[in-house]
């Protein structure tokens, strides 16, 4: 079974909603880490092996790791999130779904930076440029260049929920609440 094939199994059904952290996160982290450490030709082969179901898992992992970054105050989950999402981008049934998750990664990057840092997401994308598929890196850079309101959680239909130790991203209102 290939590196990315293992992510398409039935055990990942409902993955986005399972408790966080979960042992399935370790499986995806192992696949992402192996991809990041691989030679360029092996990365290309792994990227081409991603199928839509595995791409959905990789995108969900991105959202889960954004929440873990907020919980831990660490950038490493964001690096893994972006690489996973980069692998998923061209293989998702609707690649726009990944942009919703990118709003969570953007929010988490700001949270880890300790303030709204317009360049936090862009800096992470640039740091990973050598391992991200080129088309995904271009899409992610375009998202990072958007004005803050256009890449916010509410604009993308998400909100943060919970305190630091149980923080998650969940579906939320797409319009501001009225006072």
JODA-V848510 format. One record per helix or strand of 2 or more residues. SS is the DSSP state (@ for helix, = for strand). FROM is the first residue (numbers start at 0). LEN is the number of residues. If there is no record, write none. Layout:
[[SS FROM LEN] [SS FROM LEN]]
This chain:
[[@ 4 4] [@ 9 3] [@ 14 3] [@ 22 15] [@ 39 10] [@ 51 21] [@ 75 14] [@ 95 18] [@ 119 8] [@ 133 11] [@ 147 4] [@ 153 3] [= 157 4] [@ 163 3] [= 167 4]]
